[in-house]
Amino acid sequence: MVYYFTSTVVEPSAFIYVGKDKFENEDLIKYGLEKDIWFHVDNLSSAHVYLRLHDCESWDNIPQLLLEDCAQLTKANSIEGNKKDNITVIYTPWSNLMKDGSMATGQVSFHNSKLVRKVLVRQRENVILNRLNKTRVEKFPNLMAEREVFLKKQQKEERRIRDEQRAREKQEKREREQLKWQKEHAYDDLMSEENIQASSNQDRDPDFLDDFM
């Protein structure tokens, strides 16, 4: 089971989801999406909380109010962390999570520790948590199927971008070749045999100079 929450502090609304237990967390680790951001209480046991970014968003600039929502929800889903003040919540992109066979169920590490950021949560904010809990929905998603759909959509979009790029490059090449041809043949009409003959004195009337006298 996965718990889904809606944060309305941003527009459009953001979706946050939480695994029910450590076994559910294993699936979330395995079948997450590249646009997911993982949250956890630092150095304490807690639920794995994920923020799903919209396609145009980046984890580098998560709005502060949304960050607070995620951090409060993470703190509230930690048995120890929920009782303490001044706890630290860490977060990182899902793609930075590292899992191997030697780790316990629900345990995770990171590919790059430099991509892990921290946010200080001074105390529990019931106003925030009450707002989020009113939106909570329990679901039994097929996480593997969701990931397959996401990957197919991503691959299709990447192909579209590549095709558009190739089309632009071909158009730019045609335009360059056309401009080059125009420059190389700019004086072709001026140097045509007809124009050369028209400007020559060879075939003019012998008295043509009389016009200037």
MODELLER restraints for C-alpha pairs under 7 A, 6 or more apart:
rsr = mdl.restraints
at = mdl.atoms
rsr.add(forms.Gaussian(group=physical.xy_distance, feature=features.Distance(at['CA:1:A'], at['CA:19:A']), mean=6.72, stdev=0.5))
rsr.add(forms.Gaussian(group=physical.xy_distance, feature=features.Distance(at['CA:1:A'], at['CA:20:A']), mean=5.78, stdev=0.5))
rsr.add(forms.Gaussian(group=physical.xy_distance, feature=features.Distance(at['CA:1:A'], at['CA:24:A']), mean=6.86, stdev=0.5))
rsr.add(forms.Gaussian(group=physical.xy_distance, feature=features.Distance(at['CA:1:A'], at['CA:138:A']), mean=6.61, stdev=0.5))
rsr.add(forms.Gaussian(group=physical.xy_distance, feature=features.Distance(at['CA:1:A'], at['CA:139:A']), mean=5.71, stdev=0.5))
rsr.add(forms.Gaussian(group=physical.xy_distance, feature=features.Distance(at['CA:1:A'], at['CA:140:A']), mean=4.86, stdev=0.5))
rsr.add(forms.Gaussian(group=physical.xy_distance, feature=features.Distance(at['CA:2:A'], at['CA:17:A']), mean=6.66, stdev=0.5))
rsr.add(forms.Gaussian(group=physical.xy_distance, feature=features.Distance(at['CA:2:A'], at['CA:18:A']), mean=5.74, stdev=0.5))
rsr.add(forms.Gaussian(group=physical.xy_distance, feature=features.Distance(at['CA:2:A'], at['CA:19:A']), mean=4.87, stdev=0.5))
rsr.add(forms.Gaussian(group=physical.xy_distance, feature=features.Distance(at['CA:2:A'], at['CA:20:A']), mean=5.76, stdev=0.5))
rsr.add(forms.Gaussian(group=physical.xy_distance, feature=features.Distance(at['CA:2:A'], at['CA:138:A']), mean=5.85, stdev=0.5))
rsr.add(forms.Gaussian(group=physical.xy_distance, feature=features.Distance(at['CA:2:A'], at['CA:139:A']), mean=5.43, stdev=0.5))
rsr.add(forms.Gaussian(group=physical.xy_distance, feature=features.Distance(at['CA:2:A'], at['CA:140:A']), mean=6.23, stdev=0.5))
rsr.add(forms.Gaussian(group=physical.xy_distance, feature=features.Distance(at['CA:3:A'], at['CA:17:A']), mean=5.44, stdev=0.5))
rsr.add(forms.Gaussian(group=physical.xy_distance, feature=features.Distance(at['CA:3:A'], at['CA:18:A']), mean=5.12, stdev=0.5))
rsr.add(forms.Gaussian(group=physical.xy_distance, feature=features.Distance(at['CA:3:A'], at['CA:19:A']), mean=6.43, stdev=0.5))
rsr.add(forms.Gaussian(group=physical.xy_distance, feature=features.Distance(at['CA:3:A'], at['CA:20:A']), mean=6.90, stdev=0.5))
rsr.add(forms.Gaussian(group=physical.xy_distance, feature=features.Distance(at['CA:3:A'], at['CA:136:A']), mean=6.36, stdev=0.5))
rsr.add(forms.Gaussian(group=physical.xy_distance, feature=features.Distance(at['CA:3:A'], at['CA:137:A']), mean=5.69, stdev=0.5))
rsr.add(forms.Gaussian(group=physical.xy_distance, feature=features.Distance(at['CA:3:A'], at['CA:138:A']), mean=4.74, stdev=0.5))
rsr.add(forms.Gaussian(group=physical.xy_distance, feature=features.Distance(at['CA:3:A'], at['CA:139:A']), mean=6.47, stdev=0.5))
rsr.add(forms.Gaussian(group=physical.xy_distance, feature=features.Distance(at['CA:4:A'], at['CA:15:A']), mean=6.95, stdev=0.5))
rsr.add(forms.Gaussian(group=physical.xy_distance, feature=features.Distance(at['CA:4:A'], at['CA:16:A']), mean=5.82, stdev=0.5))
rsr.add(forms.Gaussian(group=physical.xy_distance, feature=features.Distance(at['CA:4:A'], at['CA:17:A']), mean=4.36, stdev=0.5))
rsr.add(forms.Gaussian(group=physical.xy_distance, feature=features.Distance(at['CA:4:A'], at['CA:18:A']), mean=6.56, stdev=0.5))
rsr.add(forms.Gaussian(group=physical.xy_distance, feature=features.Distance(at['CA:4:A'], at['CA:136:A']), mean=5.44, stdev=0.5))
rsr.add(forms.Gaussian(group=physical.xy_distance, feature=features.Distance(at['CA:4:A'], at['CA:137:A']), mean=5.12, stdev=0.5))
rsr.add(forms.Gaussian(group=physical.xy_distance, feature=features.Distance(at['CA:4:A'], at['CA:138:A']), mean=6.36, stdev=0.5))
rsr.add(forms.Gaussian(group=physical.xy_distance, feature=features.Distance(at['CA:5:A'], at['CA:15:A']), mean=5.81, stdev=0.5))
rsr.add(forms.Gaussian(group=physical.xy_distance, feature=features.Distance(at['CA:5:A'], at['CA:16:A']), mean=5.02, stdev=0.5))
rsr.add(forms.Gaussian(group=physical.xy_distance, feature=features.Distance(at['CA:5:A'], at['CA:17:A']), mean=5.96, stdev=0.5))
rsr.add(forms.Gaussian(group=physical.xy_distance, feature=features.Distance(at['CA:5:A'], at['CA:132:A']), mean=6.08, stdev=0.5))
rsr.add(forms.Gaussian(group=physical.xy_distance, feature=features.Distance(at['CA:5:A'], at['CA:135:A']), mean=5.40, stdev=0.5))
rsr.add(forms.Gaussian(group=physical.xy_distance, feature=features.Distance(at['CA:5:A'], at['CA:136:A']), mean=4.71, stdev=0.5))
rsr.add(forms.Gaussian(group=physical.xy_distance, feature=features.Distance(at['CA:5:A'], at['CA:137:A']), mean=6.64, stdev=0.5))
rsr.add(forms.Gaussian(group=physical.xy_distance, feature=features.Distance(at['CA:6:A'], at['CA:13:A']), mean=6.58, stdev=0.5))
rsr.add(forms.Gaussian(group=physical.xy_distance, feature=features.Distance(at['CA:6:A'], at['CA:14:A']), mean=5.77, stdev=0.5))
rsr.add(forms.Gaussian(group=physical.xy_distance, feature=features.Distance(at['CA:6:A'], at['CA:15:A']), mean=4.81, stdev=0.5))
rsr.add(forms.Gaussian(group=physical.xy_distance, feature=features.Distance(at['CA:6:A'], at['CA:16:A']), mean=6.22, stdev=0.5))
rsr.add(forms.Gaussian(group=physical.xy_distance, feature=features.Distance(at['CA:6:A'], at['CA:132:A']), mean=6.48, stdev=0.5))
rsr.add(forms.Gaussian(group=physical.xy_distance, feature=features.Distance(at['CA:6:A'], at['CA:135:A']), mean=5.74, stdev=0.5))
rsr.add(forms.Gaussian(group=physical.xy_distance, feature=features.Distance(at['CA:7:A'], at['CA:13:A']), mean=5.65, stdev=0.5))
rsr.add(forms.Gaussian(group=physical.xy_distance, feature=features.Distance(at['CA:7:A'], at['CA:14:A']), mean=5.04, stdev=0.5))
rsr.add(forms.Gaussian(group=physical.xy_distance, feature=features.Distance(at['CA:7:A'], at['CA:15:A']), mean=6.23, stdev=0.5))
rsr.add(forms.Gaussian(group=physical.xy_distance, feature=features.Distance(at['CA:7:A'], at['CA:132:A']), mean=6.51, stdev=0.5))
rsr.add(forms.Gaussian(group=physical.xy_distance, feature=features.Distance(at['CA:8:A'], at['CA:14:A']), mean=6.67, stdev=0.5))
rsr.add(forms.Gaussian(group=physical.xy_distance, feature=features.Distance(at['CA:9:A'], at['CA:65:A']), mean=6.32, stdev=0.5))
rsr.add(forms.Gaussian(group=physical.xy_distance, feature=features.Distance(at['CA:9:A'], at['CA:66:A']), mean=6.26, stdev=0.5))
rsr.add(forms.Gaussian(group=physical.xy_distance, feature=features.Distance(at['CA:10:A'], at['CA:66:A']), mean=6.89, stdev=0.5))
rsr.add(forms.Gaussian(group=physical.xy_distance, feature=features.Distance(at['CA:15:A'], at['CA:51:A']), mean=6.12, stdev=0.5))
rsr.add(forms.Gaussian(group=physical.xy_distance, feature=features.Distance(at['CA:15:A'], at['CA:52:A']), mean=5.72, stdev=0.5))
rsr.add(forms.Gaussian(group=physical.xy_distance, feature=features.Distance(at['CA:16:A'], at['CA:50:A']), mean=5.54, stdev=0.5))
rsr.add(forms.Gaussian(group=physical.xy_distance, feature=features.Distance(at['CA:16:A'], at['CA:51:A']), mean=4.54, stdev=0.5))
rsr.add(forms.Gaussian(group=physical.xy_distance, feature=features.Distance(at['CA:16:A'], at['CA:52:A']), mean=6.24, stdev=0.5))
rsr.add(forms.Gaussian(group=physical.xy_distance, feature=features.Distance(at['CA:17:A'], at['CA:49:A']), mean=5.92, stdev=0.5))
rsr.add(forms.Gaussian(group=physical.xy_distance, feature=features.Distance(at['CA:17:A'], at['CA:50:A']), mean=5.28, stdev=0.5))
rsr.add(forms.Gaussian(group=physical.xy_distance, feature=features.Distance(at['CA:17:A'], at['CA:51:A']), mean=6.63, stdev=0.5))
rsr.add(forms.Gaussian(group=physical.xy_distance, feature=features.Distance(at['CA:18:A'], at['CA:47:A']), mean=6.78, stdev=0.5))
rsr.add(forms.Gaussian(group=physical.xy_distance, feature=features.Distance(at['CA:18:A'], at['CA:48:A']), mean=5.93, stdev=0.5))
rsr.add(forms.Gaussian(group=physical.xy_distance, feature=features.Distance(at['CA:18:A'], at['CA:49:A']), mean=4.72, stdev=0.5))
rsr.add(forms.Gaussian(group=physical.xy_distance, feature=features.Distance(at['CA:18:A'], at['CA:50:A']), mean=6.34, stdev=0.5))
rsr.add(forms.Gaussian(group=physical.xy_distance, feature=features.Distance(at['CA:19:A'], at['CA:25:A']), mean=5.24, stdev=0.5))
rsr.add(forms.Gaussian(group=physical.xy_distance, feature=features.Distance(at['CA:19:A'], at['CA:47:A']), mean=6.67, stdev=0.5))
rsr.add(forms.Gaussian(group=physical.xy_distance, feature=features.Distance(at['CA:19:A'], at['CA:48:A']), mean=6.22, stdev=0.5))
rsr.add(forms.Gaussian(group=physical.xy_distance, feature=features.Distance(at['CA:22:A'], at['CA:105:A']), mean=6.27, stdev=0.5))
rsr.add(forms.Gaussian(group=physical.xy_distance, feature=features.Distance(at['CA:22:A'], at['CA:106:A']), mean=4.71, stdev=0.5))
rsr.add(forms.Gaussian(group=physical.xy_distance, feature=features.Distance(at['CA:23:A'], at['CA:105:A']), mean=6.61, stdev=0.5))
rsr.add(forms.Gaussian(group=physical.xy_distance, feature=features.Distance(at['CA:23:A'], at['CA:106:A']), mean=6.48, stdev=0.5))
rsr.add(forms.Gaussian(group=physical.xy_distance, feature=features.Distance(at['CA:25:A'], at['CA:48:A']), mean=6.38, stdev=0.5))
rsr.add(forms.Gaussian(group=physical.xy_distance, feature=features.Distance(at['CA:25:A'], at['CA:106:A']), mean=5.61, stdev=0.5))
rsr.add(forms.Gaussian(group=physical.xy_distance, feature=features.Distance(at['CA:26:A'], at['CA:105:A']), mean=6.68, stdev=0.5))
rsr.add(forms.Gaussian(group=physical.xy_distance, feature=features.Distance(at['CA:26:A'], at['CA:106:A']), mean=5.40, stdev=0.5))
rsr.add(forms.Gaussian(group=physical.xy_distance, feature=features.Distance(at['CA:31:A'], at['CA:143:A']), mean=5.85, stdev=0.5))
rsr.add(forms.Gaussian(group=physical.xy_distance, feature=features.Distance(at['CA:31:A'], at['CA:144:A']), mean=5.71, stdev=0.5))
rsr.add(forms.Gaussian(group=physical.xy_distance, feature=features.Distance(at['CA:31:A'], at['CA:147:A']), mean=6.09, stdev=0.5))
rsr.add(forms.Gaussian(group=physical.xy_distance, feature=features.Distance(at['CA:32:A'], at['CA:94:A']), mean=6.51, stdev=0.5))
rsr.add(forms.Gaussian(group=physical.xy_distance, feature=features.Distance(at['CA:32:A'], at['CA:147:A']), mean=6.99, stdev=0.5))
rsr.add(forms.Gaussian(group=physical.xy_distance, feature=features.Distance(at['CA:33:A'], at['CA:94:A']), mean=6.81, stdev=0.5))
rsr.add(forms.Gaussian(group=physical.xy_distance, feature=features.Distance(at['CA:33:A'], at['CA:147:A']), mean=6.55, stdev=0.5))
rsr.add(forms.Gaussian(group=physical.xy_distance, feature=features.Distance(at['CA:34:A'], at['CA:94:A']), mean=6.13, stdev=0.5))
rsr.add(forms.Gaussian(group=physical.xy_distance, feature=features.Distance(at['CA:34:A'], at['CA:95:A']), mean=5.82, stdev=0.5))
rsr.add(forms.Gaussian(group=physical.xy_distance, feature=features.Distance(at['CA:35:A'], at['CA:52:A']), mean=5.94, stdev=0.5))
rsr.add(forms.Gaussian(group=physical.xy_distance, feature=features.Distance(at['CA:35:A'], at['CA:53:A']), mean=5.38, stdev=0.5))
rsr.add(forms.Gaussian(group=physical.xy_distance, feature=features.Distance(at['CA:36:A'], at['CA:50:A']), mean=6.12, stdev=0.5))
rsr.add(forms.Gaussian(group=physical.xy_distance, feature=features.Distance(at['CA:36:A'], at['CA:51:A']), mean=5.54, stdev=0.5))
rsr.add(forms.Gaussian(group=physical.xy_distance, feature=features.Distance(at['CA:36:A'], at['CA:52:A']), mean=4.52, stdev=0.5))
rsr.add(forms.Gaussian(group=physical.xy_distance, feature=features.Distance(at['CA:36:A'], at['CA:53:A']), mean=6.10, stdev=0.5))
rsr.add(forms.Gaussian(group=physical.xy_distance, feature=features.Distance(at['CA:36:A'], at['CA:93:A']), mean=6.12, stdev=0.5))
rsr.add(forms.Gaussian(group=physical.xy_distance, feature=features.Distance(at['CA:36:A'], at['CA:94:A']), mean=5.40, stdev=0.5))
rsr.add(forms.Gaussian(group=physical.xy_distance, feature=features.Distance(at['CA:37:A'], at['CA:50:A']), mean=5.33, stdev=0.5))
rsr.add(forms.Gaussian(group=physical.xy_distance, feature=features.Distance(at['CA:37:A'], at['CA:51:A']), mean=5.01, stdev=0.5))
rsr.add(forms.Gaussian(group=physical.xy_distance, feature=features.Distance(at['CA:37:A'], at['CA:52:A']), mean=6.42, stdev=0.5))
rsr.add(forms.Gaussian(group=physical.xy_distance, feature=features.Distance(at['CA:37:A'], at['CA:91:A']), mean=6.72, stdev=0.5))
rsr.add(forms.Gaussian(group=physical.xy_distance, feature=features.Distance(at['CA:37:A'], at['CA:92:A']), mean=5.66, stdev=0.5))
rsr.add(forms.Gaussian(group=physical.xy_distance, feature=features.Distance(at['CA:37:A'], at['CA:93:A']), mean=4.43, stdev=0.5))
rsr.add(forms.Gaussian(group=physical.xy_distance, feature=features.Distance(at['CA:37:A'], at['CA:94:A']), mean=5.35, stdev=0.5))
rsr.add(forms.Gaussian(group=physical.xy_distance, feature=features.Distance(at['CA:38:A'], at['CA:48:A']), mean=6.81, stdev=0.5))
rsr.add(forms.Gaussian(group=physical.xy_distance, feature=features.Distance(at['CA:38:A'], at['CA:49:A']), mean=5.82, stdev=0.5))
rsr.add(forms.Gaussian(group=physical.xy_distance, feature=features.Distance(at['CA:38:A'], at['CA:50:A']), mean=4.64, stdev=0.5))
rsr.add(forms.Gaussian(group=physical.xy_distance, feature=features.Distance(at['CA:38:A'], at['CA:51:A']), mean=6.65, stdev=0.5))
rsr.add(forms.Gaussian(group=physical.xy_distance, feature=features.Distance(at['CA:38:A'], at['CA:91:A']), mean=5.35, stdev=0.5))
rsr.add(forms.Gaussian(group=physical.xy_distance, feature=features.Distance(at['CA:38:A'], at['CA:92:A']), mean=5.43, stdev=0.5))
rsr.add(forms.Gaussian(group=physical.xy_distance, feature=features.Distance(at['CA:38:A'], at['CA:93:A']), mean=5.94, stdev=0.5))
rsr.add(forms.Gaussian(group=physical.xy_distance, feature=features.Distance(at['CA:38:A'], at['CA:94:A']), mean=5.63, stdev=0.5))
rsr.add(forms.Gaussian(group=physical.xy_distance, feature=features.Distance(at['CA:39:A'], at['CA:48:A']), mean=6.07, stdev=0.5))
rsr.add(forms.Gaussian(group=physical.xy_distance, feature=features.Distance(at['CA:39:A'], at['CA:49:A']), mean=4.94, stdev=0.5))
rsr.add(forms.Gaussian(group=physical.xy_distance, feature=features.Distance(at['CA:39:A'], at['CA:50:A']), mean=6.02, stdev=0.5))
rsr.add(forms.Gaussian(group=physical.xy_distance, feature=features.Distance(at['CA:39:A'], at['CA:74:A']), mean=6.65, stdev=0.5))
rsr.add(forms.Gaussian(group=physical.xy_distance, feature=features.Distance(at['CA:39:A'], at['CA:89:A']), mean=6.74, stdev=0.5))
rsr.add(forms.Gaussian(group=physical.xy_distance, feature=features.Distance(at['CA:39:A'], at['CA:90:A']), mean=5.73, stdev=0.5))
rsr.add(forms.Gaussian(group=physical.xy_distance, feature=features.Distance(at['CA:39:A'], at['CA:91:A']), mean=4.40, stdev=0.5))
rsr.add(forms.Gaussian(group=physical.xy_distance, feature=features.Distance(at['CA:39:A'], at['CA:92:A']), mean=6.92, stdev=0.5))
rsr.add(forms.Gaussian(group=physical.xy_distance, feature=features.Distance(at['CA:40:A'], at['CA:46:A']), mean=6.16, stdev=0.5))
rsr.add(forms.Gaussian(group=physical.xy_distance, feature=features.Distance(at['CA:40:A'], at['CA:47:A']), mean=6.68, stdev=0.5))
rsr.add(forms.Gaussian(group=physical.xy_distance, feature=features.Distance(at['CA:40:A'], at['CA:48:A']), mean=5.69, stdev=0.5))
rsr.add(forms.Gaussian(group=physical.xy_distance, feature=features.Distance(at['CA:40:A'], at['CA:49:A']), mean=6.51, stdev=0.5))
rsr.add(forms.Gaussian(group=physical.xy_distance, feature=features.Distance(at['CA:40:A'], at['CA:74:A']), mean=6.09, stdev=0.5))
rsr.add(forms.Gaussian(group=physical.xy_distance, feature=features.Distance(at['CA:40:A'], at['CA:89:A']), mean=5.62, stdev=0.5))
rsr.add(forms.Gaussian(group=physical.xy_distance, feature=features.Distance(at['CA:40:A'], at['CA:90:A']), mean=5.51, stdev=0.5))
rsr.add(forms.Gaussian(group=physical.xy_distance, feature=features.Distance(at['CA:40:A'], at['CA:91:A']), mean=6.52, stdev=0.5))
rsr.add(forms.Gaussian(group=physical.xy_distance, feature=features.Distance(at['CA:41:A'], at['CA:74:A']), mean=6.52, stdev=0.5))
rsr.add(forms.Gaussian(group=physical.xy_distance, feature=features.Distance(at['CA:41:A'], at['CA:75:A']), mean=6.41, stdev=0.5))
rsr.add(forms.Gaussian(group=physical.xy_distance, feature=features.Distance(at['CA:41:A'], at['CA:88:A']), mean=6.04, stdev=0.5))
rsr.add(forms.Gaussian(group=physical.xy_distance, feature=features.Distance(at['CA:41:A'], at['CA:89:A']), mean=4.34, stdev=0.5))
rsr.add(forms.Gaussian(group=physical.xy_distance, feature=features.Distance(at['CA:41:A'], at['CA:90:A']), mean=6.12, stdev=0.5))
rsr.add(forms.Gaussian(group=physical.xy_distance, feature=features.Distance(at['CA:42:A'], at['CA:88:A']), mean=5.49, stdev=0.5))
rsr.add(forms.Gaussian(group=physical.xy_distance, feature=features.Distance(at['CA:42:A'], at['CA:89:A']), mean=5.33, stdev=0.5))
rsr.add(forms.Gaussian(group=physical.xy_distance, feature=features.Distance(at['CA:42:A'], at['CA:90:A']), mean=5.78, stdev=0.5))
rsr.add(forms.Gaussian(group=physical.xy_distance, feature=features.Distance(at['CA:44:A'], at['CA:81:A']), mean=6.83, stdev=0.5))
rsr.add(forms.Gaussian(group=physical.xy_distance, feature=features.Distance(at['CA:45:A'], at['CA:78:A']), mean=6.08, stdev=0.5))
rsr.add(forms.Gaussian(group=physical.xy_distance, feature=features.Distance(at['CA:46:A'], at['CA:74:A']), mean=6.98, stdev=0.5))
rsr.add(forms.Gaussian(group=physical.xy_distance, feature=features.Distance(at['CA:46:A'], at['CA:77:A']), mean=5.80, stdev=0.5))
rsr.add(forms.Gaussian(group=physical.xy_distance, feature=features.Distance(at['CA:46:A'], at['CA:78:A']), mean=4.05, stdev=0.5))
rsr.add(forms.Gaussian(group=physical.xy_distance, feature=features.Distance(at['CA:46:A'], at['CA:79:A']), mean=6.92, stdev=0.5))
rsr.add(forms.Gaussian(group=physical.xy_distance, feature=features.Distance(at['CA:47:A'], at['CA:74:A']), mean=6.63, stdev=0.5))
rsr.add(forms.Gaussian(group=physical.xy_distance, feature=features.Distance(at['CA:47:A'], at['CA:77:A']), mean=5.52, stdev=0.5))
rsr.add(forms.Gaussian(group=physical.xy_distance, feature=features.Distance(at['CA:47:A'], at['CA:78:A']), mean=6.25, stdev=0.5))
rsr.add(forms.Gaussian(group=physical.xy_distance, feature=features.Distance(at['CA:49:A'], at['CA:74:A']), mean=6.05, stdev=0.5))
rsr.add(forms.Gaussian(group=physical.xy_distance, feature=features.Distance(at['CA:69:A'], at['CA:128:A']), mean=6.60, stdev=0.5))
rsr.add(forms.Gaussian(group=physical.xy_distance, feature=features.Distance(at['CA:71:A'], at['CA:89:A']), mean=6.15, stdev=0.5))
rsr.add(forms.Gaussian(group=physical.xy_distance, feature=features.Distance(at['CA:71:A'], at['CA:121:A']), mean=6.89, stdev=0.5))
rsr.add(forms.Gaussian(group=physical.xy_distance, feature=features.Distance(at['CA:72:A'], at['CA:124:A']), mean=6.64, stdev=0.5))
rsr.add(forms.Gaussian(group=physical.xy_distance, feature=features.Distance(at['CA:72:A'], at['CA:125:A']), mean=6.91, stdev=0.5))
rsr.add(forms.Gaussian(group=physical.xy_distance, feature=features.Distance(at['CA:72:A'], at['CA:129:A']), mean=6.91, stdev=0.5))
rsr.add(forms.Gaussian(group=physical.xy_distance, feature=features.Distance(at['CA:73:A'], at['CA:129:A']), mean=6.64, stdev=0.5))
rsr.add(forms.Gaussian(group=physical.xy_distance, feature=features.Distance(at['CA:75:A'], at['CA:81:A']), mean=5.49, stdev=0.5))
rsr.add(forms.Gaussian(group=physical.xy_distance, feature=features.Distance(at['CA:75:A'], at['CA:82:A']), mean=5.27, stdev=0.5))
rsr.add(forms.Gaussian(group=physical.xy_distance, feature=features.Distance(at['CA:76:A'], at['CA:82:A']), mean=4.88, stdev=0.5))
rsr.add(forms.Gaussian(group=physical.xy_distance, feature=features.Distance(at['CA:81:A'], at['CA:87:A']), mean=6.64, stdev=0.5))
rsr.add(forms.Gaussian(group=physical.xy_distance, feature=features.Distance(at['CA:85:A'], at['CA:122:A']), mean=5.20, stdev=0.5))
rsr.add(forms.Gaussian(group=physical.xy_distance, feature=features.Distance(at['CA:85:A'], at['CA:123:A']), mean=4.73, stdev=0.5))
rsr.add(forms.Gaussian(group=physical.xy_distance, feature=features.Distance(at['CA:86:A'], at['CA:120:A']), mean=6.37, stdev=0.5))
rsr.add(forms.Gaussian(group=physical.xy_distance, feature=features.Distance(at['CA:86:A'], at['CA:121:A']), mean=5.38, stdev=0.5))
rsr.add(forms.Gaussian(group=physical.xy_distance, feature=features.Distance(at['CA:86:A'], at['CA:122:A']), mean=3.99, stdev=0.5))
rsr.add(forms.Gaussian(group=physical.xy_distance, feature=features.Distance(at['CA:86:A'], at['CA:123:A']), mean=6.20, stdev=0.5))
rsr.add(forms.Gaussian(group=physical.xy_distance, feature=features.Distance(at['CA:87:A'], at['CA:120:A']), mean=6.03, stdev=0.5))
rsr.add(forms.Gaussian(group=physical.xy_distance, feature=features.Distance(at['CA:87:A'], at['CA:121:A']), mean=5.37, stdev=0.5))
rsr.add(forms.Gaussian(group=physical.xy_distance, feature=features.Distance(at['CA:87:A'], at['CA:122:A']), mean=6.45, stdev=0.5))
rsr.add(forms.Gaussian(group=physical.xy_distance, feature=features.Distance(at['CA:88:A'], at['CA:118:A']), mean=6.44, stdev=0.5))
rsr.add(forms.Gaussian(group=physical.xy_distance, feature=features.Distance(at['CA:88:A'], at['CA:119:A']), mean=5.76, stdev=0.5))
rsr.add(forms.Gaussian(group=physical.xy_distance, feature=features.Distance(at['CA:88:A'], at['CA:120:A']), mean=4.70, stdev=0.5))
rsr.add(forms.Gaussian(group=physical.xy_distance, feature=features.Distance(at['CA:88:A'], at['CA:121:A']), mean=5.99, stdev=0.5))
rsr.add(forms.Gaussian(group=physical.xy_distance, feature=features.Distance(at['CA:89:A'], at['CA:118:A']), mean=5.66, stdev=0.5))
rsr.add(forms.Gaussian(group=physical.xy_distance, feature=features.Distance(at['CA:89:A'], at['CA:119:A']), mean=5.33, stdev=0.5))
rsr.add(forms.Gaussian(group=physical.xy_distance, feature=features.Distance(at['CA:89:A'], at['CA:120:A']), mean=6.38, stdev=0.5))
rsr.add(forms.Gaussian(group=physical.xy_distance, feature=features.Distance(at['CA:90:A'], at['CA:116:A']), mean=6.53, stdev=0.5))
rsr.add(forms.Gaussian(group=physical.xy_distance, feature=features.Distance(at['CA:90:A'], at['CA:117:A']), mean=5.50, stdev=0.5))
rsr.add(forms.Gaussian(group=physical.xy_distance, feature=features.Distance(at['CA:90:A'], at['CA:118:A']), mean=4.41, stdev=0.5))
rsr.add(forms.Gaussian(group=physical.xy_distance, feature=features.Distance(at['CA:90:A'], at['CA:119:A']), mean=6.38, stdev=0.5))
rsr.add(forms.Gaussian(group=physical.xy_distance, feature=features.Distance(at['CA:91:A'], at['CA:116:A']), mean=5.72, stdev=0.5))
rsr.add(forms.Gaussian(group=physical.xy_distance, feature=features.Distance(at['CA:91:A'], at['CA:117:A']), mean=5.39, stdev=0.5))
rsr.add(forms.Gaussian(group=physical.xy_distance, feature=features.Distance(at['CA:91:A'], at['CA:118:A']), mean=6.37, stdev=0.5))
rsr.add(forms.Gaussian(group=physical.xy_distance, feature=features.Distance(at['CA:92:A'], at['CA:115:A']), mean=6.07, stdev=0.5))
rsr.add(forms.Gaussian(group=physical.xy_distance, feature=features.Distance(at['CA:92:A'], at['CA:116:A']), mean=4.88, stdev=0.5))
rsr.add(forms.Gaussian(group=physical.xy_distance, feature=features.Distance(at['CA:92:A'], at['CA:117:A']), mean=6.40, stdev=0.5))
rsr.add(forms.Gaussian(group=physical.xy_distance, feature=features.Distance(at['CA:96:A'], at['CA:110:A']), mean=5.51, stdev=0.5))
rsr.add(forms.Gaussian(group=physical.xy_distance, feature=features.Distance(at['CA:96:A'], at['CA:111:A']), mean=5.35, stdev=0.5))
rsr.add(forms.Gaussian(group=physical.xy_distance, feature=features.Distance(at['CA:96:A'], at['CA:112:A']), mean=6.52, stdev=0.5))
rsr.add(forms.Gaussian(group=physical.xy_distance, feature=features.Distance(at['CA:97:A'], at['CA:108:A']), mean=6.55, stdev=0.5))
rsr.add(forms.Gaussian(group=physical.xy_distance, feature=features.Distance(at['CA:97:A'], at['CA:109:A']), mean=5.85, stdev=0.5))
rsr.add(forms.Gaussian(group=physical.xy_distance, feature=features.Distance(at['CA:97:A'], at['CA:110:A']), mean=4.70, stdev=0.5))
rsr.add(forms.Gaussian(group=physical.xy_distance, feature=features.Distance(at['CA:97:A'], at['CA:111:A']), mean=6.30, stdev=0.5))
rsr.add(forms.Gaussian(group=physical.xy_distance, feature=features.Distance(at['CA:98:A'], at['CA:108:A']), mean=5.90, stdev=0.5))
rsr.add(forms.Gaussian(group=physical.xy_distance, feature=features.Distance(at['CA:98:A'], at['CA:109:A']), mean=4.90, stdev=0.5))
rsr.add(forms.Gaussian(group=physical.xy_distance, feature=features.Distance(at['CA:98:A'], at['CA:110:A']), mean=4.81, stdev=0.5))
rsr.add(forms.Gaussian(group=physical.xy_distance, feature=features.Distance(at['CA:98:A'], at['CA:111:A']), mean=5.69, stdev=0.5))
rsr.add(forms.Gaussian(group=physical.xy_distance, feature=features.Distance(at['CA:99:A'], at['CA:108:A']), mean=5.39, stdev=0.5))
rsr.add(forms.Gaussian(group=physical.xy_distance, feature=features.Distance(at['CA:99:A'], at['CA:109:A']), mean=6.34, stdev=0.5))
